[in-house]
């Protein structure tokens, strides 16, 4: 279905899946994210939509995208993990945040 839409329409549809109901949405989002050749904007929209739909249950997919290039995909994965509040990927997120804040003295541990 997505192949017949314009790029901006694809992003809109994927983002809307975050607010939709029904059993097929999360599986569709996971399938979309499994294809690394998808556009950056589409993958970022899918990360946020999946986080909204599944919460902490999406942490496996979100954490897998912490190592993705381009950095924007990784940044959206960090944002999505923060939104679901699952600490299982904390060590990976902390490493990313430390790299981004090199030179800043920030206490980066849970609860601080």
PyMOL commands that set and color helices and strands:
alter all, ss='L'
color gray80, all
select helices_A, chain A and resi 2-4+7-16+24-33+40-67+71-84+87-100
alter helices_A, ss='H'
color red, helices_A
deselect
rebuild
show_as cartoon
